Amino acid sequence: MLKIGEIAPSFCAANQDDVEICSRDLQGKWIVLYFYPKDLTPGCTTQACDFTDKHSSFDDLDAVILGVSPDDTTKHRKFIDSKDLTITLLSDTSKKMCEDFGVWQLKKFMGKEFMGVVRTTFIIDPDGKLAAIWPKVSVRKKKSVKGEKIEVLHVDEVKEKLQELQSK
């Protein structure tokens, strides 16, 4: 399991336009790297749309948002086109990135076991170190605040943490 403060695994993967994106080319920038199971599914769509809705505020923080799944670039393009996404999606069909980041794990669903992506988000600092990790992400969750249930968006948690890290 990766730990905060460690150097993030290096990566190179094709984006939705079949352009290779490598971590070495992003040195000096903050990276929000989130892994998700599958394009065009409910939770993954919600997460991608939430990151798209907040994309400009991450730009203001000089942060690059990269979503990663084992889907191919053609499926990523369909996902982006159908949902008007503005974020970059990386294709990890070999599952190398998923394995390097420890998110390719045994999952259970309806009594069946299978290998799959455990939804996880990482913030990588400009020096290439892991600055924050959210394992087993809930895209939206209910939280009680002063007796009232409110919806907390994962994307807002990530943005707040990024602002906190940058203020240090």
Buried (B, 14 or more C-beta within 10 A) or exposed (E): EBEEEEEBBEBEBBBBEEEEBEBEEBEEEBBBBBBBBBBBEEBBBBBBBBBBEBBEBBEEEEBBBBBBBBBBBEBBBBBBEEBEBBBBBBBBEEBBBBEBBBBBBEEEEEEEEEEBBBBBBBBBBBEBEBBBBBBEBBBBEEEEEEEEEEEEBBBBBBBEBBEEBBEE
